[in-house]
């Protein structure tokens, strides 16, 4: 009925590798008769040790939304860019009428620490033909390594640090497949 919910159990378990420190912020979408998913996975890297996150894709779609196949890295941090250390909070919007290269659109939060160790979130964008293999697009020009949405220059101001819980939605008047 969409009002009363029951827990269904674990669908992605943490183990080693890219999910050793956790798996969170899943984005799930309907993909024909199956479901697709991308989520944030975290692991500890470096010296001194720090948590690093990246986007993980389920390489096989799920027919029921609870049983998922293998996992692969959907997007890695890009050294020297706004998303040089962490990628998280993915949100996917399928766009069936779009050209093949843009059938799936991805927005995510990326960040990189400043000289004081403070992380500053920015919003990035990517696209995919199949919902499993992703390419990040940097704005304003290819290769510029600039975020699509920024909170302004990195500073100690409360509103220069965080962005969260992205939820782009389709244009209700747009054609569908």
N, C-alpha and C positions, 0 to 999 in steps of 0.2 A: 504493500500500500504506500510505500515511500515515507511513512511516518514512523513505524516501529522497525527497529533494526536489530539484528543479531550478529554477534561476532562470528566470523567464519574461520578463524585460525590464521596461522602464519602463511603468507604467500611468497615472501622473499626472506630468507634467513641470512643472518650475518655469519661470516666464517672468517676466512683469511682474505688476503689480497686487498682489493679495492673496497671491500665492505667490512674489514676487520674492526673498525671503530663504529660501525653502524650503517643503516640504510634508512633514509627518510625522504620526505617530500615527494611521494610518487605522483606522477601525472599519468592518468589512464584515459584512453580514448577508444571509441568504437572504430574498428577497421574492417568494414564489410561485415562478415559474420563472426569476426573474432575481435579481440581487444589487443591494443598495443600499450606498452608502458615504458616510461623512462623515470629514473629516480636519482637521488643523490646518494653516493656512497663515500665513506670516509675512511682514511687510514693515516697512521702516524708515520711521518717521514722526516729526514734531515737531522742535523745536529746543531743546535739543540732541537729535540724532537718537537714537532708541531703537527697538528691535525691538518691534513690537506683533503679537500673534497673534489670530486669530479662527477660528471653525469654518466650514469650506467644505463644501458638499454638492455631490455630482454630481447635476445636475438631471435627468439621465436615468439610469435603471437600466441595468445591464449584463447581457446575456444570458450572457456567458461569464466575467465577473469580471476580464477584462483590457482590454476596450475600453469606455471611458466617454465619455459625452456632455459637455455643457457644465458649467460650475461656477457656483455662486451662493453668496452668503453665507448660511450657515445660522443663525449667531448672532454678533452683534457685542458688543464690550465695552459695558457700561452705566455711564456716568459716575456717580460717587457711590455705587457698589455694590461688593461684594466682588470682582466680576469687571470692574472698571472699566478695566483695561488689557489683560489677556490672558485668552484662553480657549484651552484645549488639552486633549489627551488624551481625546477623546470616546469614549464607549462606548454602543452602542445595543442595546436589548433589545426585539425585536418581541413584541407581546402581542396576537395576533389575537382572543382572546375579549373583550378590554377594549372599553369604549365607544369609538366612532369617534375621538373627540378624543384618546384615550390609546393608540392602537394601537401607537405606537412611543414608547419611553421612552428618554431621553437623560440620561446623567450626564457631567459634564465638570469639569475643574479650571479655576478662575478665580482671578485675583489682581489686586492693585492695590498699588503701592508705598506704604510708610509715609513719614513725614517724613524718614527717613534714606536713602531710596532702596532699602530692602530689600523684596522681594516676599514676600507671605504667601499661600500657596495655601489655597483653600477648595473644597469640592465643591458644584457646582450641579446642578440638575435641570431638564429640559425635556420637552416632549412634542410629538407630531406625529400628524396623521391619515394621512400618506402617506410619511413618511421623508425628504421633501425640504424641507418648510416647517416650521420649528420655532418653538415658543414657550417662553421660559424661565419657570419658576415660582420665585418667591422665597418663602422660608420665614421666619417662621411664618405670615404673612398676605400676601395679594396686595398688591404695591406696597411691601413692607417692605424690599426690597433686602438681605436677609440670606441667607447660604448655608445649604444643607441640612445639611452636615456641616462643622464648624469645628474647628480645632485649639486653640481658646481665644483669648484676647486676643493681639493682635499684640505680640510681645516679641522679645528676642534669644535666647530659649531654643531649643535645637536642634529641639525638636518643635513649635514654633509657626510654622514656615515652610513646610514642604513636604508635599504629598500627591501620589502618583503611581501610575500604572498601575492605573487602576480597571477592575474586571472583574465587574460585577453578573451574576448568573446567574438563570435562571428557576427557579421552584419546580418540582422534578421531579414533584411530585404534582399540579400545576396542569393543568387541561384545555387541550388544544390544538385547533386548527382541523382 
